[in-house]
Amino acid sequence: MSRRLVNLTLDTLEDLPSRCRGCVFWELDPVAADRAARAGDAELSKEAWTSQTLLEWGSCGKLIYVDEAPAGYVLFAPPAYVPRSIAFPTSPVSPDAVLLMAAYVVPDFAGGGLGRMLVQGVARDLTRRGIKAIEAFGREQAPAGGEQPAASGAGLPGEQRCVVPADFFRSVGFKTVRPHPRFPRLRMELRTALSWKSDVEAALDKLLGSMRPEALLHPALPH
């Protein structure tokens, strides 16, 4: 099974899941998004947003392919490019951070670590561009057997589909910087994100002495 991570471009935009290709929840303000949906212009609006962001700021998304099948994606941009961000009760995003807007893994590929790979790919990209941190608005899950707690900002259109569960962000290294019962804001320091792999290897070295993980696997590798 091969996995391939690529940048979002106007060509790869066509490989987003159909429900996401025509969604402009993040890219437009609520009024403009509703207008685009009613006029049937959502896909064109998303393409225009992607084109403008690529030209003015650079890479703003990544897709992951498994055996050449599109399996998931992430979108990210400075908050100035994300009108929806100001609608959240835990806004604004910190001035030194880029906003991770959307993240999605196709259900058939869930559970394979693709979400973590996508986030790590974003972290590497942004670190090379001198960005200090990634932030995201997460969606807290409703308590078991209960309703989602009422709060300022609740009821944002599309939130169930377009706002990533906060638990996912926590599972890949984000920390809550502004709590909220429904839409906490979370943050990942990029140095921490990039050191994750090396920290794991260092821990294995300490546990196993001088033997590297690669050496343990080598006897099982085909010659």
C-alpha positions as CSV (number, residue, x, y, z in Angstrom):
1,M,0.0,0.0,0.0
2,S,1.6,3.3,-1.1
3,R,0.9,6.7,0.4
4,R,1.6,9.9,-1.3
5,L,1.2,13.5,0.1
6,V,0.8,16.3,-2.4
7,N,0.1,20.0,-2.4
8,L,-3.4,21.3,-3.2
9,T,-3.5,23.0,-6.6
10,L,-6.2,23.9,-9.0
11,D,-5.7,20.5,-10.6
12,T,-5.8,18.4,-7.4
13,L,-8.8,20.4,-6.2
14,E,-10.9,18.1,-8.3
15,D,-9.9,15.2,-6.1
16,L,-11.5,16.6,-2.9
17,P,-14.6,14.6,-1.8
18,S,-17.6,15.9,-3.6
19,R,-19.2,17.2,-0.5
20,C,-16.1,19.3,0.2
21,R,-15.5,20.4,-3.3
22,G,-18.7,22.5,-3.2
23,C,-18.4,23.7,0.4
24,V,-17.2,27.3,1.1
25,F,-18.0,27.3,4.9
26,W,-14.5,28.5,5.7
27,E,-13.6,30.4,2.5
28,L,-16.5,32.9,2.5
29,D,-18.3,34.9,5.2
30,P,-21.7,33.5,6.2
31,V,-23.7,35.8,4.0
32,A,-21.5,35.3,0.9
33,A,-21.4,31.5,1.5
34,D,-25.2,31.3,1.7
35,R,-25.5,33.4,-1.5
36,A,-23.0,31.2,-3.4
37,A,-24.9,28.0,-2.3
38,R,-28.2,29.4,-3.4
39,A,-26.8,30.5,-6.8
40,G,-25.0,27.2,-7.3
41,D,-21.7,29.0,-7.5
42,A,-20.0,27.3,-4.5
43,E,-17.5,25.2,-6.5
44,L,-16.5,28.3,-8.6
45,S,-16.1,30.3,-5.4
46,K,-13.9,27.6,-3.8
47,E,-11.7,27.5,-7.0
48,A,-11.4,31.3,-6.9
49,W,-10.4,31.3,-3.2
50,T,-7.8,28.6,-3.8
51,S,-6.4,30.4,-6.8
52,Q,-6.1,33.7,-5.0
53,T,-4.6,32.1,-1.9
54,L,-2.0,30.2,-3.9
55,L,-1.0,33.3,-5.8
56,E,-0.8,35.7,-2.9
57,W,0.4,33.4,0.0
58,G,1.4,30.0,-1.4
59,S,0.4,26.4,-0.6
60,C,-2.8,26.3,1.4
61,G,-3.7,22.6,1.4
62,K,-2.5,19.0,1.1
63,L,-4.1,15.8,-0.2
64,I,-3.1,12.3,0.6
65,Y,-3.4,9.4,-1.8
66,V,-3.4,5.7,-1.0
67,D,-2.6,3.5,-4.0
68,E,-3.4,6.6,-6.1
69,A,-6.9,6.9,-4.6
70,P,-7.7,10.3,-2.9
71,A,-7.9,9.4,0.8
72,G,-8.0,12.7,2.7
73,Y,-7.0,16.4,2.7
74,V,-6.4,19.4,4.9
75,L,-6.8,23.1,4.2
76,F,-4.9,25.9,6.0
77,A,-4.3,29.6,5.5
78,P,-3.6,32.8,7.5
79,P,-6.8,34.0,9.3
80,A,-7.0,37.0,7.0
81,Y,-7.9,34.6,4.2
82,V,-10.5,32.8,6.3
83,P,-13.6,35.1,6.8
84,R,-15.5,32.4,8.8
85,S,-12.8,32.5,11.5
86,I,-14.2,35.7,13.1
87,A,-17.6,34.0,13.7
88,F,-16.2,31.8,16.4
89,P,-16.5,32.8,20.1
90,T,-12.8,31.9,20.7
91,S,-11.4,34.0,17.9
92,P,-9.2,35.7,16.9
93,V,-6.4,33.4,15.9
94,S,-3.0,34.4,17.3
95,P,-1.0,36.7,15.0
96,D,1.9,34.3,14.8
97,A,-0.2,31.3,13.7
98,V,-1.8,29.9,10.5
99,L,-5.3,28.5,10.8
100,L,-5.9,24.8,10.0
101,M,-9.4,25.1,8.6
102,A,-10.6,21.7,7.5
103,A,-9.3,18.1,7.8
104,Y,-11.0,15.1,6.4
105,V,-10.2,11.4,5.8
106,V,-12.4,9.3,3.6
107,P,-14.2,6.7,5.8
108,D,-12.8,3.7,3.9
109,F,-9.3,4.9,4.9
110,A,-10.0,5.9,8.5
111,G,-7.9,4.5,11.3
112,G,-4.7,4.3,9.3
113,G,-2.9,7.3,10.7
114,L,-3.6,9.4,7.6
115,G,-4.8,12.4,9.6
116,R,-1.6,12.5,11.5
117,M,0.4,12.3,8.3
118,L,-1.6,15.2,6.9
119,V,-0.9,17.4,9.9
120,Q,2.8,16.5,10.0
121,G,3.0,17.5,6.3
122,V,1.4,20.8,7.1
123,A,3.8,21.3,10.0
124,R,6.9,20.7,7.8
125,D,5.6,23.0,5.0
126,L,4.9,25.9,7.4
127,T,8.1,25.5,9.3
128,R,10.1,26.0,6.1
129,R,8.1,29.1,5.5
130,G,9.0,30.6,8.9
131,I,5.6,30.1,10.6
132,K,5.7,29.5,14.4
133,A,2.5,27.7,15.1
134,I,-0.8,26.2,13.7
135,E,-4.1,26.9,15.4
136,A,-7.5,25.5,14.8
137,F,-11.1,25.8,16.1
138,G,-12.3,22.4,17.3
139,R,-15.8,21.1,17.9
140,E,-16.4,19.5,21.2
141,Q,-18.6,16.3,21.1
142,A,-21.9,16.4,22.8
143,P,-22.0,14.6,26.2
144,A,-23.2,11.0,26.0
145,G,-26.9,10.9,26.1
146,G,-27.2,14.7,26.2
147,E,-27.4,17.7,24.0
148,Q,-24.6,20.0,23.0
149,P,-24.2,22.7,25.7
150,A,-25.7,26.1,24.7
151,A,-23.0,28.8,24.2
152,S,-22.3,32.0,22.4
153,G,-21.5,31.2,18.8
154,A,-23.4,27.9,18.9
155,G,-25.4,26.9,15.8
156,L,-22.9,27.9,13.2
157,P,-24.1,26.6,9.8
158,G,-22.3,23.6,8.7
159,E,-20.4,23.1,12.0
160,Q,-21.2,19.4,12.2
161,R,-19.5,18.8,8.8
162,C,-16.9,21.5,8.6
163,V,-15.5,22.0,12.1
164,V,-13.1,19.1,13.0
165,P,-13.7,17.4,16.4
166,A,-11.4,18.9,19.0
167,D,-10.4,15.4,20.1
168,F,-8.7,14.8,16.8
169,F,-6.6,17.9,17.2
170,R,-5.6,16.8,20.7
171,S,-4.7,13.4,19.5
172,V,-2.1,14.8,17.0
173,G,-0.4,17.2,19.4
174,F,-2.6,20.3,19.6
175,K,-3.1,22.0,23.0
176,T,-6.1,24.0,24.1
177,V,-5.2,27.7,24.3
178,R,-8.8,29.1,24.7
179,P,-11.3,26.7,26.2
180,H,-15.0,26.8,25.2
181,P,-17.8,24.3,25.8
182,R,-18.4,24.0,22.1
183,F,-15.6,25.6,20.0
184,P,-12.3,25.7,21.8
185,R,-9.3,27.1,20.0
186,L,-6.2,24.8,19.9
187,R,-2.6,25.3,19.0
188,M,0.4,23.3,17.9
189,E,3.9,24.7,18.2
190,L,5.7,23.7,15.1
191,R,8.9,22.8,16.8
192,T,7.1,20.4,18.9
193,A,5.3,18.9,15.9
194,L,8.5,18.3,14.0
195,S,10.4,16.9,17.0
196,W,7.7,14.2,17.5
197,K,9.5,11.6,15.3
198,S,12.9,12.3,16.7
199,D,11.6,12.2,20.3
200,V,10.2,8.7,19.7
201,E,13.5,7.5,18.3
202,A,15.4,9.0,21.2
203,A,13.1,7.2,23.6
204,L,13.7,3.9,21.8
205,D,17.4,4.5,21.9
206,K,17.3,5.1,25.6
207,L,15.2,1.9,26.1
208,L,17.2,-0.3,23.8
209,G,20.7,1.0,24.3
210,S,22.7,1.7,21.2
211,M,20.5,-0.4,18.9
212,R,18.5,1.7,16.4
213,P,14.9,0.8,15.4
214,E,16.1,0.3,11.9
215,A,18.6,-2.3,13.1
216,L,15.8,-4.2,14.8
217,L,13.8,-4.4,11.6
218,H,16.7,-5.1,9.3
219,P,16.7,-8.9,9.7
220,A,13.0,-9.1,8.5
221,L,13.6,-7.0,5.4
222,P,13.8,-8.8,2.1
223,H,17.2,-8.8,0.4
